[in-house]
Amino acid sequence: MTAVATVLAGCSGSGAGTSTSSGPDPATGPPISVGFMNVDSGTLAFPEVTATAKAAADWVNGHGGIGGRPLKLEICSTDGSTATTTKCANELIGKKVLAVLNGNAALDPALPIFKKAALHIFGVSGSPAVSGDPGNTLMAVPPAAATAAIGPVHRAMGINNGVYVLPNLGPEIKKVFGGIKTAAAASDLQLTLSVVAPVNPDFTAAVNAARTTDADGLMFSFAENDCTNAVRTAKSMNWDGELAVGQCNQFVRDLGPQAAGVTSTVELFPFSARASAEKYDSHLKEEFDEYEAAVQAAGAEEYLGYGYATWGYSTVMTFADILKGIDGDVTKTSAEHAIGAFKGRQVLGTPKDCRAKLMPGANCGRHLILLESHADGTQTLVGGKPLDLGAVVGEK
């Protein structure tokens, strides 16, 4: 499911911005410029990611910054096209940024540019090309590990014969799904693919098609509004099988009792799961309190219920924590070393160890977070804790 989400995370006009703030201890030293790329418009857009990234930078800068230096986000939005992605990459190179933070963008066209400039890419997740390069650092589980976990994840969801409903974004979708289907078959699971138009998708047809295959589960991976419409459609059609979504979370708030029983597999704890998350790890209480305060201070509280909103916030806050741990000057070299050696808790996430990865490449994660939604608008951790993929991939 994470592998599918990676492919879907690349679709958004172009713009730039910086983040400054005042607070109890505002940073006033020379700024540390960091690139930030995200998809903020287009077929699959995630403006909430940029909004919370700005909120995080404002919070950092209002609370001492990085050793007194403000973190300056050089924000560049892409619509997912090669032209705007490469334009953003060249703009960031020109601004001499320390590193590139990936909000939720398809960076493939920019990789040669960043590679030539020796710029480290840091974020929650990324495309196969980004995640396959050990010169980058991603907090998500390796795509291959997520694919290998298809069996345990679907069994936890109660799905044996499922249909993935995805936007038709081209041949890459079928290619990635092929690997998922093969892994599922090895676990005695039957999975089929149903693609719908990326704009105004017909979820009614997808649900009816699933019924003809006697499927016991439907899985949707879309941006927030379409996820909500997908769940609403299936529920209104009296779908009595399992329902699952990807990183989406807005449906929990918007659908109320209709959201009950829907499961989701996520990389970070959403705001609606805070009680369950804090029970799993008490350190998360302070992080959720700070997240809420930062987002409200930035006037972006409308995004608190969005699943992808945590991506922007967590990426900036975790990156800032890494820079704060550097002993000496913060330079491109010292930052790259600190990122690659990171061991600790990802903000609003699970423990990471970039020195002991499950698989070669950029991904430092080892846990999948499986949530179940309830009628009262909350979500709880299935099994009480995240799924550790170490045993799944045969970790020594």
FISEBA-419246 format. One record per residue (C-alpha): x, y, z; residue in one letter. Coordinates in pm, whole numbers, padded with zeros to 5 digits, always signed. Layout:
[node [X, Y, Z], 'a'];
...
//
This chain:
[node [+00000, +00000, +00000], 'm'];
[node [+00290, +00235, +00072], 't'];
[node [+00434, +00154, -00271], 'a'];
[node [+00105, +00254, -00434], 'v'];
[node [+00089, +00572, -00228], 'a'];
[node [+00441, +00659, -00342], 't'];
[node [+00334, +00652, -00705], 'v'];
[node [+00024, +00856, -00633], 'l'];
[node [+00210, +01126, -00444], 'a'];
[node [+00329, +01320, -00748], 'g'];
[node [+00065, +01541, -00894], 'c'];
[node [+00048, +01995, -00833], 's'];
[node [+00148, +02603, -01036], 'g'];
[node [+00463, +02707, -00912], 's'];
[node [+00534, +02948, -00632], 'g'];
[node [+00784, +03026, -00363], 'a'];
[node [+00773, +03149, -00008], 'g'];
[node [+00966, +03182, +00313], 't'];
[node [+00872, +03127, +00674], 's'];
[node [+00949, +03361, +00960], 't'];
[node [+00790, +03400, +01299], 's'];
[node [+00790, +03573, +01631], 's'];
[node [+00743, +03385, +01955], 'g'];
[node [+00871, +03358, +02310], 'p'];
[node [+01230, +03323, +02184], 'd'];
[node [+01248, +03435, +01819], 'p'];
[node [+01551, +03335, +01614], 'a'];
[node [+01748, +03633, +01484], 't'];
[node [+02076, +03495, +01348], 'g'];
[node [+02175, +03429, +00986], 'p'];
[node [+01903, +03212, +00826], 'p'];
[node [+01951, +02851, +00722], 'i'];
[node [+01791, +02815, +00379], 's'];
[node [+01626, +02482, +00305], 'v'];
[node [+01434, +02384, -00008], 'g'];
[node [+01080, +02250, +00023], 'f'];
[node [+00887, +02097, -00267], 'm'];
[node [+00524, +01987, -00269], 'n'];
[node [+00225, +01947, -00500], 'v'];
[node [-00015, +02229, -00416], 'd'];
[node [-00247, +02218, -00718], 's'];
[node [-00349, +01983, -00997], 'g'];
[node [-00526, +01650, -01018], 't'];
[node [-00382, +01519, -00692], 'l'];
[node [-00292, +01817, -00475], 'a'];
[node [-00188, +01832, -00111], 'f'];
[node [-00187, +02200, -00004], 'p'];
[node [-00220, +02094, +00357], 'e'];
[node [+00138, +01961, +00345], 'v'];
[node [+00281, +02303, +00259], 't'];
[node [+00054, +02477, +00511], 'a'];
[node [+00174, +02266, +00802], 't'];
[node [+00538, +02281, +00686], 'a'];
[node [+00512, +02660, +00711], 'k'];
[node [+00350, +02625, +01052], 'a'];
[node [+00637, +02405, +01169], 'a'];
[node [+00903, +02647, +01046], 'a'];
[node [+00722, +02938, +01214], 'd'];
[node [+00712, +02742, +01538], 'w'];
[node [+01081, +02653, +01519], 'v'];
[node [+01175, +03013, +01445], 'n'];
[node [+00959, +03144, +01727], 'g'];
[node [+01125, +02910, +01974], 'h'];
[node [+01495, +02970, +01927], 'g'];
[node [+01542, +02841, +01573], 'g'];
[node [+01850, +02628, +01504], 'i'];
[node [+02097, +02752, +01763], 'g'];
[node [+01948, +03099, +01728], 'g'];
[node [+01937, +03086, +01348], 'r'];
[node [+01595, +03088, +01175], 'p'];
[node [+01503, +02808, +00938], 'l'];
[node [+01410, +02969, +00605], 'k'];
[node [+01190, +02749, +00388], 'l'];
[node [+01240, +02814, +00018], 'e'];
[node [+00906, +02675, -00097], 'i'];
[node [+00851, +02573, -00457], 'c'];
[node [+00526, +02411, -00572], 's'];
[node [+00505, +02179, -00870], 't'];
[node [+00211, +02051, -01070], 'd'];
[node [+00381, +01717, -01120], 'g'];
[node [+00504, +01796, -01471], 's'];
[node [+00866, +01762, -01575], 't'];
[node [+00878, +02131, -01666], 'a'];
[node [+00768, +02268, -01328], 't'];
[node [+00964, +02009, -01131], 't'];
[node [+01292, +02089, -01306], 't'];
[node [+01215, +02461, -01280], 'k'];
[node [+01177, +02426, -00905], 'c'];
[node [+01497, +02225, -00879], 'a'];
[node [+01698, +02490, -01063], 'n'];
[node [+01542, +02767, -00851], 'e'];
[node [+01642, +02590, -00531], 'l'];
[node [+01994, +02532, -00657], 'i'];
[node [+02018, +02904, -00731], 'g'];
[node [+01913, +02984, -00376], 'k'];
[node [+02197, +02771, -00240], 'k'];
[node [+01978, +02567, -00009], 'v'];
[node [+02127, +02335, +00251], 'l'];
[node [+01909, +02038, +00154], 'a'];
[node [+01575, +01961, -00011], 'v'];
[node [+01273, +01863, +00196], 'l'];
[node [+01015, +01663, +00003], 'n'];
[node [+00662, +01737, +00119], 'g'];
[node [+00471, +01510, -00117], 'n'];
[node [+00612, +01559, -00466], 'a'];
[node [+00731, +01346, -00757], 'a'];
[node [+01095, +01451, -00771], 'l'];
[node [+01220, +01214, -01042], 'd'];
[node [+01280, +01484, -01308], 'p'];
[node [+01476, +01685, -01052], 'a'];
[node [+01702, +01404, -00932], 'l'];
[node [+01987, +01459, -01183], 'p'];
[node [+01989, +01828, -01092], 'i'];
[node [+01997, +01765, -00718], 'f'];
[node [+02255, +01490, -00762], 'k'];
[node [+02489, +01718, -00956], 'k'];
[node [+02457, +01980, -00681], 'a'];
[node [+02513, +01715, -00411], 'a'];
[node [+02185, +01803, -00241], 'l'];
[node [+02040, +01559, +00010], 'h'];
[node [+01666, +01483, -00015], 'i'];
[node [+01484, +01434, +00314], 'f'];
[node [+01117, +01357, +00376], 'g'];
[node [+00854, +01107, +00477], 'v'];
[node [+00839, +00921, +00148], 's'];
[node [+00940, +00940, -00216], 'g'];
[node [+00924, +00770, -00553], 's'];
[node [+01116, +00445, -00619], 'p'];
[node [+01400, +00647, -00775], 'a'];
[node [+01430, +00866, -00465], 'v'];
[node [+01398, +00579, -00218], 's'];
[node [+01646, +00364, -00407], 'g'];
[node [+01929, +00615, -00362], 'd'];
[node [+02113, +00575, -00029], 'p'];
[node [+02228, +00936, -00074], 'g'];
[node [+01877, +01043, +00030], 'n'];
[node [+01694, +00989, +00359], 't'];
[node [+01327, +00897, +00390], 'l'];
[node [+01138, +00814, +00707], 'm'];
[node [+00892, +00568, +00547], 'a'];
[node [+00935, +00193, +00537], 'v'];
[node [+01110, +00061, +00226], 'p'];
[node [+00857, +00006, -00057], 'p'];
[node [+00972, -00354, -00093], 'a'];
[node [+00913, -00415, +00279], 'a'];
[node [+00565, -00262, +00256], 'a'];
[node [+00489, -00490, -00037], 't'];
[node [+00619, -00791, +00156], 'a'];
[node [+00381, -00696, +00439], 'a'];
[node [+00074, -00725, +00217], 'i'];
[node [-00024, -01053, +00381], 'g'];
[node [-00010, -00945, +00748], 'p'];
[node [-00171, -00607, +00674], 'v'];
[node [-00464, -00748, +00480], 'h'];
[node [-00521, -01026, +00731], 'r'];
[node [-00537, -00761, +01004], 'a'];
[node [-00798, -00583, +00790], 'm'];
[node [-00996, -00903, +00740], 'g'];
[node [-00946, -00897, +00361], 'i'];
[node [-00880, -01210, +00157], 'n'];
[node [-01021, -01107, -00181], 'n'];
[node [-00973, -00735, -00228], 'g'];
[node [-01000, -00470, -00498], 'v'];
[node [-00766, -00173, -00514], 'y'];
[node [-00942, +00133, -00659], 'v'];
[node [-00684, +00382, -00788], 'l'];
[node [-00679, +00689, -01014], 'p'];
[node [-00573, +00612, -01370], 'n'];
[node [-00244, +00802, -01380], 'l'];
[node [-00079, +00591, -01647], 'g'];
[node [+00109, +00261, -01688], 'p'];
[node [+00314, +00308, -01371], 'e'];
[node [+00006, +00230, -01163], 'i'];
[node [-00036, -00114, -01319], 'k'];
[node [+00336, -00181, -01292], 'k'];
[node [+00346, -00112, -00920], 'v'];
[node [+00023, -00299, -00860], 'f'];
[node [+00169, -00602, -01037], 'g'];
[node [+00428, -00637, -00762], 'g'];
[node [+00162, -00601, -00494], 'i'];
[node [-00057, -00862, -00659], 'k'];
[node [+00233, -01108, -00679], 't'];
[node [+00318, -01058, -00312], 'a'];
[node [-00047, -01103, -00220], 'a'];
[node [-00070, -01431, -00410], 'a'];
[node [+00225, -01562, -00212], 'a'];
[node [+00017, -01501, +00101], 's'];
[node [-00292, -01668, -00047], 'd'];
[node [-00461, -01334, -00102], 'l'];
[node [-00643, -01238, -00418], 'q'];
[node [-00611, -00873, -00521], 'l'];
[node [-00740, -00707, -00836], 't'];
[node [-00704, -00355, -00972], 'l'];
[node [-00983, -00116, -01064], 's'];
[node [-00876, +00219, -01213], 'v'];
[node [-01104, +00522, -01230], 'v'];
[node [-01071, +00866, -01383], 'a'];
[node [-00843, +01088, -01173], 'p'];
[node [-01092, +01375, -01205], 'v'];
[node [-01451, +01315, -01086], 'n'];
[node [-01392, +00941, -01037], 'p'];
[node [-01693, +00711, -01067], 'd'];
[node [-01683, +00522, -00738], 'f'];
[node [-02030, +00376, -00795], 't'];
[node [-01901, +00178, -01090], 'a'];
[node [-01599, +00065, -00888], 'a'];
[node [-01816, -00066, -00605], 'v'];
[node [-02047, -00248, -00846], 'n'];
[node [-01747, -00401, -01023], 'a'];
[node [-01611, -00524, -00691], 'a'];
[node [-01941, -00694, -00616], 'r'];
[node [-01919, -00892, -00939], 't'];
[node [-01590, -01044, -00820], 't'];
[node [-01732, -01137, -00478], 'd'];
[node [-01465, -00918, -00319], 'a'];
[node [-01462, -00890, +00060], 'd'];
[node [-01263, -00566, +00069], 'g'];
[node [-01224, -00234, -00112], 'l'];
[node [-00906, -00026, -00084], 'm'];
[node [-00893, +00336, -00202], 'f'];
[node [-00581, +00553, -00243], 's'];
[node [-00664, +00914, -00334], 'f'];
[node [-00628, +01270, -00211], 'a'];
[node [-00849, +01373, +00081], 'e'];
[node [-01175, +01484, -00087], 'n'];
[node [-01187, +01186, -00322], 'd'];
[node [-01113, +00949, -00032], 'c'];
[node [-01410, +01095, +00154], 't'];
[node [-01635, +01058, -00152], 'n'];
[node [-01517, +00700, -00205], 'a'];
[node [-01605, +00596, +00151], 'v'];
[node [-01934, +00785, +00138], 'r'];
[node [-02029, +00617, -00191], 't'];
[node [-01946, +00266, -00071], 'a'];
[node [-02137, +00316, +00253], 'k'];
[node [-02442, +00463, +00076], 's'];
[node [-02444, +00160, -00155], 'm'];
[node [-02456, -00067, +00152], 'n'];
[node [-02119, -00219, +00085], 'w'];
[node [-02090, -00484, +00355], 'd'];
[node [-01725, -00581, +00303], 'g'];
[node [-01416, -00422, +00450], 'e'];
[node [-01321, -00066, +00354], 'l'];
[node [-00967, +00069, +00363], 'a'];
[node [-00800, +00392, +00252], 'v'];
[node [-00440, +00504, +00224], 'g'];
[node [-00306, +00807, +00407], 'q'];
[node [-00645, +00987, +00403], 'c'];
[node [-00797, +01106, +00726], 'n'];
[node [-01046, +01384, +00650], 'q'];
[node [-01326, +01128, +00603], 'f'];
[node [-01317, +01049, +00976], 'v'];
[node [-01423, +01403, +01061], 'r'];
[node [-01654, +01460, +00764], 'd'];
[node [-01849, +01133, +00766], 'l'];
[node [-01895, +01083, +01139], 'g'];
[node [-02070, +00750, +01210], 'p'];
[node [-02038, +00656, +00841], 'q'];
[node [-01662, +00633, +00889], 'a'];
[node [-01692, +00358, +01150], 'a'];
[node [-01499, +00043, +01066], 'g'];
[node [-01286, +00193, +00788], 'v'];
[node [-00917, +00108, +00822], 't'];
[node [-00615, +00299, +00698], 's'];
[node [-00243, +00231, +00674], 't'];
[node [-00038, +00542, +00746], 'v'];
[node [+00320, +00655, +00806], 'e'];
[node [+00242, +00913, +01075], 'l'];
[node [-00015, +00937, +01353], 'f'];
[node [-00306, +01163, +01250], 'p'];
[node [-00468, +01403, +01494], 'f'];
[node [-00779, +01184, +01522], 's'];
[node [-00566, +00897, +01657], 'a'];
[node [-00389, +01097, +01926], 'r'];
[node [-00548, +00923, +02226], 'a'];
[node [-00457, +00579, +02096], 's'];
[node [-00112, +00698, +01985], 'a'];
[node [-00038, +00852, +02325], 'e'];
[node [-00136, +00527, +02492], 'k'];
[node [+00120, +00350, +02274], 'y'];
[node [+00390, +00613, +02333], 'd'];
[node [+00349, +00880, +02602], 's'];
[node [+00604, +01105, +02429], 'h'];
[node [+00347, +01173, +02159], 'l'];
[node [+00128, +01380, +02393], 'k'];
[node [+00371, +01671, +02395], 'e'];
[node [+00417, +01641, +02019], 'e'];
[node [+00044, +01650, +01952], 'f'];
[node [+00002, +01948, +02185], 'd'];
[node [+00277, +02132, +02001], 'e'];
[node [+00140, +02030, +01660], 'y'];
[node [-00203, +02165, +01748], 'e'];
[node [-00060, +02489, +01885], 'a'];
[node [+00167, +02544, +01584], 'a'];
[node [-00106, +02478, +01327], 'v'];
[node [-00352, +02702, +01510], 'q'];
[node [-00096, +02980, +01543], 'a'];
[node [-00042, +02964, +01167], 'a'];
[node [-00418, +02985, +01100], 'g'];
[node [-00416, +02641, +00937], 'a'];
[node [-00635, +02454, +01187], 'e'];
[node [-00870, +02352, +00906], 'e'];
[node [-00605, +02096, +00812], 'y'];
[node [-00578, +01927, +01152], 'l'];
[node [-00810, +01651, +01035], 'g'];
[node [-00614, +01582, +00716], 'y'];
[node [-00392, +01274, +00707], 'g'];
[node [-00123, +01420, +00482], 'y'];
[node [-00105, +01739, +00692], 'a'];
[node [+00128, +01566, +00936], 't'];
[node [+00377, +01502, +00651], 'w'];
[node [+00474, +01867, +00610], 'g'];
[node [+00487, +01935, +00983], 'y'];
[node [+00680, +01621, +01073], 's'];
[node [+00932, +01664, +00791], 't'];
[node [+01025, +02017, +00898], 'v'];
[node [+01021, +01945, +01273], 'm'];
[node [+01223, +01624, +01245], 't'];
[node [+01473, +01795, +01014], 'f'];
[node [+01503, +02084, +01259], 'a'];
[node [+01566, +01841, +01546], 'd'];
[node [+01844, +01678, +01343], 'i'];
[node [+02011, +02013, +01274], 'l'];
[node [+01988, +02109, +01641], 'k'];
[node [+02192, +01799, +01724], 'g'];
[node [+02488, +01901, +01507], 'i'];
[node [+02798, +01975, +01713], 'd'];
[node [+02954, +02274, +01539], 'g'];
[node [+02863, +02470, +01229], 'd'];
[node [+02555, +02374, +01030], 'v'];
[node [+02686, +02318, +00678], 't'];
[node [+02577, +02108, +00385], 'k'];
[node [+02835, +01844, +00482], 't'];
[node [+02754, +01838, +00853], 's'];
[node [+02380, +01831, +00779], 'a'];
[node [+02413, +01544, +00534], 'e'];
[node [+02614, +01343, +00785], 'h'];
[node [+02365, +01411, +01065], 'a'];
[node [+02066, +01317, +00848], 'i'];
[node [+02225, +00991, +00734], 'g'];
[node [+02315, +00897, +01092], 'a'];
[node [+01976, +00984, +01241], 'f'];
[node [+01852, +00759, +01518], 'k'];
[node [+01553, +00863, +01720], 'g'];
[node [+01183, +00930, +01704], 'r'];
[node [+01032, +01088, +01397], 'q'];
[node [+00799, +01369, +01508], 'v'];
[node [+00440, +01230, +01521], 'l'];
[node [+00581, +00897, +01408], 'g'];
[node [+00769, +00590, +01518], 't'];
[node [+01135, +00526, +01607], 'p'];
[node [+01382, +00535, +01316], 'k'];
[node [+01741, +00421, +01280], 'd'];
[node [+01906, +00531, +00958], 'c'];
[node [+02221, +00341, +01051], 'r'];
[node [+02040, +00007, +01065], 'a'];
[node [+01796, +00008, +00774], 'k'];
[node [+01572, -00287, +00693], 'l'];
[node [+01686, -00274, +00330], 'm'];
[node [+01947, -00086, +00126], 'p'];
[node [+01838, +00254, +00000], 'g'];
[node [+01703, +00576, +00147], 'a'];
[node [+01427, +00444, +00375], 'n'];
[node [+01489, +00436, +00750], 'c'];
[node [+01143, +00318, +00863], 'g'];
[node [+01041, -00023, +00991], 'r'];
[node [+00683, +00028, +01119], 'h'];
[node [+00344, +00052, +00953], 'l'];
[node [+00062, +00219, +01145], 'i'];
[node [-00273, +00045, +01094], 'l'];
[node [-00575, +00238, +01223], 'l'];
[node [-00945, +00165, +01264], 'e'];
[node [-01199, +00448, +01252], 's'];
[node [-01489, +00484, +01493], 'h'];
[node [-01827, +00658, +01490], 'a'];
[node [-01714, +00920, +01742], 'd'];
[node [-01451, +01057, +01501], 'g'];
[node [-01151, +00886, +01659], 't'];
[node [-00910, +00623, +01531], 'q'];
[node [-00729, +00353, +01723], 't'];
[node [-00416, +00149, +01659], 'l'];
[node [-00507, -00201, +01546], 'v'];
[node [-00333, -00435, +01787], 'g'];
[node [-00234, -00147, +02014], 'g'];
[node [+00100, -00085, +01843], 'k'];
[node [+00247, -00036, +01494], 'p'];
[node [+00333, -00338, +01282], 'l'];
[node [+00710, -00403, +01292], 'd'];
[node [+00821, -00520, +00948], 'l'];
[node [+01152, -00663, +01073], 'g'];
[node [+01006, -01013, +01104], 'a'];
[node [+00820, -00975, +00774], 'v'];
[node [+01136, -00916, +00572], 'v'];
[node [+01334, -01181, +00758], 'g'];
[node [+01556, -00943, +00954], 'e'];
[node [+01858, -01114, +01104], 'k'];
//
